[in-house]
């Protein structure tokens, strides 16, 4: 589930980066999600090599835990992306809002 969720997030972020063409650092978000997807892919391959065919028959509890972990990774990626946006301030809106006080 973690691989599936992060891969969907990576594909969505990549499509948004490719179609929007703005200075919102969507490429950074896409790269974070692709990195997470690659990490979960390696983890899945290693787990398959260790468990064999049992890898394809997870318990419901394990699937829920994996889904929760995948959603947590996507949320953490969004939080990091927002922090990067606030620090880089591509439009200068944060700087302008702070200087008007």
Secondary structure, DSSP 4 states (H G I P E B T S, - for coil): -HHHHHHHHHHHHHHHHHHH--SS-HHHHHHHHHHHHHHHHHHHHHHHHHHGGGGGS--HHHHHHHHHHHHHHHHHHHHHHHHHHHHH-TTSHHHHHHHT-
